[in-house]
Amino acid sequence: MWLLVLGLFLFLGIHGLRIGGDGVRDRLLSYLGPAYFKMLYSLVSALGLAMLIYGFGMARDAPIPLWTPPPAMKYVAYFLTLVAMVLMAAAYVPRNAIKAKLHHPMVLSVKTWALAHVLSNGNLAHLVLFGSILLWSVLLFKASRVRDKRNQVVYASGNWSSTVLTLEIGIALWLVLVAWAHGWLIGVQVLP
């Protein structure tokens, strides 16, 4: 479990430099320069991600149950992960109404995905991993909205065709994920 926690600390820590304001990030950028900052950011991210994946795998092999989710919770998780995939698509499809309205769909995607996994899994490793990511994404979304307001960021309005495309891509991603990719990548088949 310690490897999972250390990996989360590194991965979410480096990705959370903007949560408490831009001061630390700006000082590092100024001191290291953009190229070295990106290199350090990438190395810490990769190390943290590798540690949390390996640590989660170890913790998952010796689960510590905390609660038993009700059987219906898997359907809640299906719905939440569908929403998460649509939000993820919204982060990349230009001029869609979802991004125009919500402003930070990728962070909301991660938040929704993490919530789905907290609700549908009842052991300590899942709570530590997905609960940490959920907390991080809540804090990052709030900080991003505050920064947008302070900087008077204006998002482009969305149009109908881009929004429909966003929905189609998100649904397709979700179908691939639940039908095949989750089992292949994670080793846990979602659909029976």
C-alpha positions in Angstrom: 0.0 0.0 0.0 2.9 2.4 0.7 4.0 2.2 -2.9 0.5 3.2 -4.1 0.4 6.1 -1.6 3.9 7.3 -2.7 2.9 7.0 -6.3 -0.2 9.0 -5.7 1.7 11.7 -3.8 4.1 12.1 -6.8 1.6 11.9 -9.6 -1.1 14.0 -8.1 1.4 16.3 -6.4 3.0 17.3 -9.7 -0.4 17.5 -11.4 -1.7 19.6 -8.6 0.9 22.4 -8.8 -1.9 24.8 -9.9 -4.3 23.9 -7.1 -2.9 26.2 -4.5 -2.2 29.0 -7.0 0.4 29.3 -9.7 3.2 30.4 -7.4 5.2 27.1 -7.1 4.7 26.3 -10.8 5.7 29.7 -11.9 8.8 29.7 -9.7 9.8 26.3 -11.0 9.2 27.4 -14.6 11.3 30.6 -14.0 14.1 28.7 -12.3 14.3 25.7 -14.6 13.1 27.1 -17.9 10.2 25.6 -19.9 12.2 22.7 -21.4 13.6 21.5 -18.1 10.3 22.1 -16.3 8.5 19.9 -18.8 11.2 17.2 -18.5 11.0 17.2 -14.7 7.2 17.3 -14.8 7.2 14.3 -17.2 9.7 12.3 -15.2 7.9 12.8 -11.9 4.6 12.0 -13.6 5.9 8.8 -15.2 7.6 7.7 -11.9 4.5 8.4 -9.9 2.2 6.7 -12.4 4.4 3.6 -12.5 4.5 3.4 -8.7 0.8 3.8 -8.3 0.0 1.2 -11.0 2.4 -1.3 -9.5 1.3 -0.4 -5.9 -2.3 -0.7 -6.8 -1.8 -4.1 -8.4 0.0 -5.3 -5.2 -2.8 -3.9 -3.0 -5.5 -5.4 -5.2 -3.9 -8.8 -4.9 -4.4 -8.7 -1.1 -7.6 -6.7 -0.8 -8.8 -5.2 2.5 -12.6 -5.1 2.3 -14.3 -2.0 3.8 -17.9 -2.5 2.6 -19.9 -4.4 0.0 -21.4 -2.2 -2.7 -25.0 -3.0 -3.5 -25.4 -4.9 -6.8 -27.2 -2.0 -8.4 -24.1 0.2 -7.9 -22.5 -1.4 -11.0 -25.3 0.3 -13.1 -24.6 3.6 -11.4 -20.9 3.1 -12.4 -21.9 2.3 -16.0 -23.8 5.5 -16.2 -21.1 7.6 -14.5 -18.3 6.2 -16.7 -20.5 6.9 -19.8 -20.7 10.5 -18.6 -17.0 10.5 -18.0 -16.2 9.4 -21.5 -18.5 12.1 -23.0 -16.7 14.7 -20.8 -13.4 13.4 -22.0 -14.4 13.7 -25.6 -15.7 17.2 -24.8 -12.1 18.2 -23.8 -10.8 17.6 -27.3 -13.7 18.3 -29.8 -13.5 22.0 -30.6 -16.5 24.3 -30.2 -18.8 21.8 -28.4 -21.5 23.1 -26.1 -20.4 20.9 -23.2 -17.0 22.5 -23.0 -18.6 25.9 -23.5 -20.8 25.4 -20.5 -18.6 23.4 -18.1 -15.1 24.9 -19.1 -13.0 22.1 -17.8 -14.5 18.8 -19.0 -11.3 16.7 -18.7 -11.1 17.5 -14.9 -14.8 16.7 -14.6 -14.3 13.5 -16.6 -11.6 12.4 -14.1 -13.9 13.4 -11.2 -16.8 11.4 -12.5 -14.7 8.4 -13.4 -13.1 8.4 -9.9 -16.6 8.7 -8.2 -17.9 5.7 -10.2 -15.0 3.6 -9.0 -15.3 4.7 -5.4 -19.0 3.9 -5.4 -18.7 0.5 -7.1 -15.7 -0.9 -5.2 -15.5 -1.6 -1.5 -11.9 -2.2 -0.6 -9.1 -0.1 0.8 -6.9 0.0 -2.3 -9.8 1.3 -4.5 -10.8 3.9 -1.9 -7.2 5.1 -1.5 -6.6 5.3 -5.3 -9.9 6.6 -6.6 -10.7 8.6 -3.5 -7.4 10.5 -3.8 -8.0 11.1 -7.5 -11.6 12.3 -6.7 -10.4 14.7 -4.1 -7.6 16.0 -6.4 -10.0 16.6 -9.2 -12.5 18.4 -7.0 -9.7 20.8 -5.8 -8.3 21.2 -9.3 -11.7 22.0 -10.8 -12.4 24.7 -8.1 -8.9 26.2 -8.6 -9.3 26.2 -12.4 -12.7 28.0 -12.2 -11.2 30.6 -9.8 -8.3 31.1 -12.1 -10.6 31.5 -15.1 -12.7 34.1 -13.2 -9.6 36.0 -12.1 -8.2 36.0 -15.7 -11.6 36.7 -17.2 -11.3 33.7 -19.5 -14.0 33.5 -22.1 -14.8 30.1 -23.7 -15.9 29.8 -27.3 -19.6 29.0 -27.7 -20.5 25.6 -28.8 -22.4 24.5 -31.9 -24.8 21.6 -32.5 -22.6 19.5 -34.9 -19.6 19.6 -32.6 -21.8 18.7 -29.6 -23.3 15.7 -31.4 -19.8 14.6 -32.5 -18.7 14.9 -28.9 -21.6 12.7 -27.7 -20.9 10.1 -30.4 -17.2 9.9 -29.6 -17.9 9.6 -25.9 -20.4 6.9 -26.3 -18.1 5.0 -28.7 -15.2 5.3 -26.2 -17.5 4.0 -23.4 -18.6 1.0 -25.5 -15.1 0.0 -26.4 -14.1 0.4 -22.7 -16.9 -1.7 -21.2 -17.0 -4.3 -23.9 -13.2 -4.9 -24.2 -10.6 -2.4 -23.2 -11.2 -2.5 -19.4 -10.6 -6.2 -19.3 -7.6 -6.0 -21.6 -5.9 -3.1 -19.8 -7.0 -3.6 -16.2 -7.7 -7.3 -16.1 -11.2 -6.8 -14.9 -14.0 -7.6 -17.3 -16.8 -5.1 -16.9 -19.5 -7.0 -18.8 -20.2 -10.6 -18.0 
